[in-house]
Amino acid sequence: MITYDRNKRKAAMEHTHTTQSIHNFILLLLADFISSFGSGMSNVALTLFIYGNTKNLMSSALFAVVTLLPELLLAPFLGKMKFHGSFRFIFALGEFLCVIPMCILLFIDNILLVYLVFFLYSAIFFILECLRAEYLKRITKDEDMQKRQSASRTVNILVTVVSPLVGAAILTSFGVKSIYILDIVSYILAALIIL
């Protein structure tokens, strides 16, 4: 009788843990989609904005370097970092921190300042992506990892394909500041979903 009760309790706890894990993964995936969609729109908008202002292809190509340079500089150190505290709180904080550079971009037109602000933004976003990967490991059992990574990759590919097209369409109709505003909204929404 006691063994039956323990087994029943253990099964109930595993079911609750699995349900909570699925719930956390869906929230993570949704927040990642919204946040990355905004980021993808900003990348294409800023590339076109820089080219439109400078008429120089090298300036536009340099923007791609600025977006990837933080990854190159931070990647060797992030593997050694330990994240403490609530992942949800850290995510939400990271999403809110991404709002700050977008707000700054609303008020500057100087290309060098745009590079500098986007460098900072890219560093924050890269750290956020590393946190997402770490959180996924924490909420996923080994046997589910491949399936969840596949779902995450599918979402990222969808964002990579669709967000530049949407960003270009919005940029053409409404201008670059509208992209910044949508990006700000996307980060706030992603932070609220995570919380």
C-alpha positions as CSV (number, residue, x, y, z in Angstrom):
1,M,0.0,0.0,0.0
2,I,2.8,2.5,0.9
3,T,4.7,1.6,-2.2
4,Y,1.6,2.2,-4.3
5,D,1.1,5.6,-2.8
6,R,4.8,6.6,-3.3
7,N,4.6,5.4,-7.0
8,K,1.4,7.4,-7.5
9,R,2.9,10.5,-5.9
10,K,6.1,10.1,-8.0
11,A,4.1,9.7,-11.2
12,A,2.0,12.8,-10.3
13,M,5.2,14.8,-9.6
14,E,6.7,13.7,-12.9
15,H,3.5,14.7,-14.8
16,T,3.5,18.1,-13.1
17,H,7.2,18.6,-13.9
18,T,6.6,17.5,-17.6
19,T,3.6,19.9,-17.9
20,Q,5.6,22.8,-16.4
21,S,8.6,22.0,-18.7
22,I,6.4,22.1,-21.8
23,H,4.7,25.3,-20.6
24,N,8.2,26.9,-20.0
25,F,9.4,25.8,-23.4
26,I,6.4,27.3,-25.2
27,L,6.9,30.6,-23.4
28,L,10.6,30.5,-24.3
29,L,9.8,29.8,-27.9
30,L,7.1,32.4,-28.2
31,A,9.3,35.1,-26.5
32,D,12.2,34.1,-28.7
33,F,10.1,34.4,-31.9
34,I,8.8,37.8,-31.0
35,S,12.1,39.2,-29.8
36,S,14.0,37.8,-32.8
37,F,11.4,39.0,-35.3
38,G,11.9,42.5,-34.0
39,S,15.7,42.1,-34.2
40,G,15.5,40.8,-37.8
41,M,13.4,43.7,-38.9
42,S,15.9,46.1,-37.3
43,N,18.9,44.5,-39.0
44,V,17.4,44.9,-42.5
45,A,16.0,48.4,-41.7
46,L,19.4,49.7,-40.4
47,T,21.3,48.2,-43.3
48,L,19.0,50.0,-45.8
49,F,19.0,53.1,-43.7
50,I,22.8,53.2,-43.6
51,Y,23.0,52.6,-47.4
52,G,20.3,55.3,-48.0
53,N,22.2,57.9,-46.0
54,T,25.7,57.1,-47.2
55,K,25.1,55.6,-50.7
56,N,28.2,53.5,-49.8
57,L,28.0,49.7,-49.9
58,M,31.0,49.4,-47.6
59,S,29.2,51.3,-44.9
60,S,26.3,48.9,-45.2
61,A,28.6,45.9,-45.1
62,L,30.4,47.3,-42.1
63,F,27.0,47.2,-40.3
64,A,27.0,43.4,-40.6
65,V,30.4,43.4,-39.0
66,V,29.2,45.6,-36.1
67,T,26.3,43.1,-35.5
68,L,28.6,40.1,-35.4
69,L,31.6,41.6,-33.6
70,P,30.1,41.3,-30.1
71,E,29.5,37.6,-30.6
72,L,33.2,37.2,-31.6
73,L,34.4,39.1,-28.6
74,L,32.0,37.7,-26.0
75,A,31.7,34.0,-27.1
76,P,35.0,32.9,-25.4
77,F,33.9,34.2,-22.1
78,L,30.2,33.3,-22.0
79,G,30.9,29.6,-21.8
80,K,32.6,30.1,-18.4
81,M,29.9,32.4,-16.9
82,K,27.5,31.0,-14.4
83,F,24.0,32.4,-14.3
84,H,22.4,32.6,-10.9
85,G,18.9,33.5,-10.0
86,S,15.6,33.2,-11.9
87,F,16.1,32.7,-15.6
88,R,12.8,34.3,-16.3
89,F,13.8,37.5,-14.4
90,I,17.2,37.6,-16.3
91,F,15.4,37.1,-19.6
92,A,12.9,39.9,-18.9
93,L,15.7,42.2,-17.8
94,G,17.6,41.4,-21.0
95,E,14.6,42.1,-23.1
96,F,14.0,45.4,-21.3
97,L,17.7,46.3,-21.8
98,C,17.3,45.8,-25.5
99,V,14.7,48.5,-25.5
100,I,17.3,51.2,-24.4
101,P,19.4,51.1,-27.6
102,M,16.2,51.1,-29.8
103,C,15.0,54.2,-27.9
104,I,18.4,55.9,-28.5
105,L,18.2,55.0,-32.2
106,L,14.9,56.9,-32.5
107,F,16.8,60.1,-31.8
108,I,20.1,59.8,-33.7
109,D,20.9,59.9,-37.4
110,N,24.7,59.9,-37.2
111,I,26.0,56.7,-38.8
112,L,28.9,56.3,-36.4
113,L,26.6,56.6,-33.4
114,V,24.2,54.1,-35.0
115,Y,27.1,51.6,-35.3
116,L,28.1,52.2,-31.7
117,V,24.5,51.9,-30.3
118,F,23.9,48.8,-32.4
119,F,27.1,47.2,-31.2
120,L,25.9,47.6,-27.7
121,Y,22.5,46.2,-28.6
122,S,24.1,43.2,-30.4
123,A,26.1,42.4,-27.3
124,I,23.0,42.4,-25.1
125,F,21.0,40.3,-27.7
126,F,23.9,37.8,-27.9
127,I,24.0,37.4,-24.2
128,L,20.2,36.9,-24.3
129,E,20.6,34.2,-26.9
130,C,23.1,32.4,-24.8
131,L,20.8,32.6,-21.8
132,R,18.0,31.1,-23.9
133,A,20.2,28.1,-24.8
134,E,21.2,27.6,-21.1
135,Y,17.6,27.8,-20.0
136,L,16.5,25.3,-22.7
137,K,19.1,22.9,-21.2
138,R,17.7,23.4,-17.7
139,I,14.0,22.8,-18.6
140,T,14.5,19.9,-21.0
141,K,15.2,16.3,-20.4
142,D,17.9,14.7,-22.5
143,E,15.4,12.6,-24.5
144,D,13.4,15.8,-25.5
145,M,16.4,18.0,-26.3
146,Q,16.7,17.2,-29.9
147,K,13.0,17.7,-30.6
148,R,13.0,21.1,-28.8
149,Q,16.2,22.2,-30.5
150,S,14.6,21.3,-33.8
151,A,11.5,23.4,-33.0
152,S,13.7,26.3,-31.9
153,R,15.7,26.1,-35.1
154,T,12.5,26.0,-37.2
155,V,11.3,29.2,-35.5
156,N,14.6,30.9,-36.0
157,I,14.7,30.0,-39.7
158,L,11.1,31.3,-40.1
159,V,12.2,34.5,-38.4
160,T,15.3,34.8,-40.6
161,V,13.2,34.4,-43.8
162,V,10.2,36.5,-42.9
163,S,11.4,39.3,-40.7
164,P,13.6,41.0,-43.3
165,L,10.8,41.0,-45.8
166,V,8.4,42.5,-43.3
167,G,11.0,45.0,-42.1
168,A,11.7,46.1,-45.7
169,A,8.0,46.5,-46.4
170,I,7.4,48.6,-43.2
171,L,10.6,50.6,-43.9
172,T,9.4,51.4,-47.5
173,S,6.0,52.5,-46.3
174,F,6.6,54.1,-42.9
175,G,10.4,54.8,-42.4
176,V,13.1,53.5,-40.1
177,K,11.7,55.0,-36.9
178,S,8.6,52.8,-37.2
179,I,10.9,49.7,-37.2
180,Y,12.5,51.0,-34.0
181,I,9.1,51.5,-32.4
182,L,7.9,48.0,-33.4
183,D,11.2,46.5,-32.1
184,I,10.7,48.3,-28.8
185,V,7.2,46.8,-28.6
186,S,8.5,43.4,-29.5
187,Y,11.0,43.4,-26.6
188,I,8.5,44.6,-24.1
189,L,6.0,42.0,-25.2
190,A,8.7,39.2,-25.1
191,A,9.7,40.3,-21.5
192,L,6.1,40.2,-20.4
193,I,5.6,36.8,-21.9
194,I,8.7,35.5,-20.1
195,L,7.5,36.9,-16.8
